[in-house]
Amino acid sequence: MWIGTMLAIAADEGLQIQENPDLVTWQLAVKGPAAKLAHLAEWDEVAYLFPVSRQLADGSPVKACAGALTSDGKIGQIVAKASDGWDGAGRGSVDLGYHFSSYTGRLTQEQVRTEVLRAMLEWAKQAKVRFSPAESGSSARTINVQFATGDHGDGYPFDGKGKVLAHTFYPSLPNPEPLAGDMHLDDDEQWQLGDNNVDLYSVVLHELGHALGLGHSDNPEAVMYPYYRRATTLNSEDISAIRELYATQDGTPIVTGPSAPTTPVAPTTPTTPITPTGALQMTIAQPGLAVFSTQADQISISGFTTGGNGAVKVNWINARGGAGVAQGSQSWTVASIPLQGGENIITMTAADAAQGRAAQQIRVTRDVAPTVPSNPPAALTIRILTPTATGTLQTAQPTVVLSGTAGPDGRVARIQWVNTRGSGGSVAGSANWSSSPLALDPGFNRITVLATDTQGQSATTSIDVEYVQGTDTVAPTLTVLYPATSTFTTTSTTITISGTATDNVGLAEVDWVSNGNRTAKAAGTTNWQVENYPLLPGINSIMIRAFDVAGNMSWRSLSITRQ
C-alpha cells in the first residue's frame, strides 16, 4: 500500500523513479527539477526529504543503517542528535569503557579489536571522548561490542545475511544502563577488512557516532549518512556534529587497552617448585594508543607486568623486521624500536618461569614523505572542451560528441572513454582529440575520458550528460544586454554586441546575420559576444539568433545607425 501511494505521488509530480534494490522499504528515490522535488514536502504522505548519494542514484550496491535505537523504539532521521550526549548539557568531556562480550568467527579477535579501537580513535581525535577497557559489558558508561544472530535479547532481532548489518543504542539518557551505548553486529554477515559493503571499520565508525549520541546526517559524504559508505576518516559535517555534544579535542586523544587478546599457554611442570602468584598479565603504558601514526623513524615502548610465576622476561618483535628484549620485567621499557615506512605491527610478549605468557600489540604507521625528483615530469592532463567545459549537459539528442585536449604533447599514448551506463571505447587523437558520436541511455550518463601516457601514468576527466527523451519545442531565451535598445546611434566604426541565452534542455550556438546575408558565430553561448562588428555609414541591420540542441531558434533584431 505504501509503495503504491508513493509511486502515484511521484507520477503525479512528473518525477523519475531511481531504482535501487538496496533502498529500505520505507524510502523511495526520485529525480526531477528542484521545484517539483520541493513540492513533495507539501504532501501529507511524505514525512522527510533528503538528497540521495551517488551510489543510490547509480543503482550501485549499498547497505542501510537501520537507525540508532532506544529502549522505546527507533528515532527518525529528522533527529540529528538524540540527547545531550554522555556528558549532559553543555560541551564537556567523557570517559567511556568498552568491552567485547563476543566475537565473530570470520575475523580474528585481534583484527576485531584493532578495527574497533581504530574507529574509536577517529572520534577521539575530534572531541574529548576517552575510551578504555571495562571489566564487563554491563559496567556503567560502557560500549558493549557484541556479535550476535537472530533474536539476541534486546528486542531487535537480526534478520540474516545481506540486510541489517548492525544496530546501536543511544547514550544514557535516553537509554537506561547497561543498554546505553551498546553496539550489536549481525554475525550472519560476511565481515571483512576493506570490503565496500561489510567493512568492519566503516560500519563501526558509523555506529560509534550513534553510541556517542548522533543521529543520521543528510549529507551523502558524511560518515553518519543513513547508508554506510567506505570511510577512513570523519567528514567535516561529522566533526561539526560531534563538537556540538562534546568539547573540541585539544590534546592527545586517548584510546587505551589491548588491541589483541591475551593468549595464555598451559604451563609445564617445572623441575623446581614455583609459588604461583596469579595469572601473568601485561599492560602497555606508553604510547597510550593501540593504533596511531608517526613520522618518526623509531619509537620507545614501556609498560608493566603483574602476576606470573617466578622471573618474567619481556620480548618485542616487529612484523616488518627486528626483535629484542625489554629492560626490566615488572616495570619494563624498550628505548628504541626502528620503524619501517607504512604499518608496523609490534608485539610485546611476557613469559614467566612456568612458560605462562601474555601478549599485547600496537600498530604504528610510519608516514614517510615521498621522494620528489629534482626535475619531476609534468603531470599528465586531459580536458573536455566541447560540448561544454563546465562538466554538465542536458540534451534531447540520443548521442553526444566530445572533444578536448591532453598533454604534454608527445606523451599521450591513448585516450579511452567509458559511460557509467555500460558502454565504452577509444577516442581518436592525442594532444587534440575528438570522439565519434557516443550513444546515450535515457536519463543520467557520466562519461569519463581517460588519457594514458607512454610510462603508464593516467589522467581522467568527466562530463555528466542527461539525455531527456521526447520532442523539445521550447525555443531558447535570448537577451541583448548591449546595446540596451533595439535602435542605436553611434559615431564609432565598430561595436561589440553582448548578451545572454538560456534553454530548458541545452544551447547549441548563438550567431548573427547582418543585412540579410553575412553571418558568423558569436563567441560563447550562455554569455555571448559579437566583438568589433564593423559598422557601415548609415543604417546597419543585425539579427542575433540562438539555437538549442533540438534546432529551436529565438532571435532579436538591432538597427544601428553610424553617423
ABEGO torsion letter per residue (X at the ends): XAAAAAAAAAAAAGBBBBBBAABBAABBBBBEBAAAAAAAAABAABABBBBBBAAAAAGBBBBBBAEBBBAAEBBBAABABABAEAAEBEBBBBBBBBBBABBBAABBAAAAAAAAAAAAAAAAAABBBBBBBBABAABBGBBBBBBBBEBAGAGBBBAEBGBBABBBBBBOOABBOAABGBBBBBAABBBBBGBAAABAAAAAAAAAAAAAGBBBBABAABAABABBBBBABBBAAAAAAAAAABBBBABBBBBBEBABBBBBBBBBBBABBBBBAEBBBBBBAOBABABBBBABABBBBBBBBBEEBEBBBBBBBBAAEEBBBBBEAABBBBABBBBBBEBBBBBBBBBBAAGBBBBBBBBBBBBBBBBBBABBBBBBBBBBAOABAAGBBBBABABBBBBEBBOBBGABABBBBBBAAGBBEBBBEBABBBBBBBBBBBEBBBBBBBBBBAAGBBBBBBBBBBBBBEBBABBBBBBBAOBABABBBBABABBBBBBBBBBAABBABBBBBBGGABBBBBBEAABBBBBGBBBBBEBBBBBBBBBBAAGBBBBBBBBBBBX
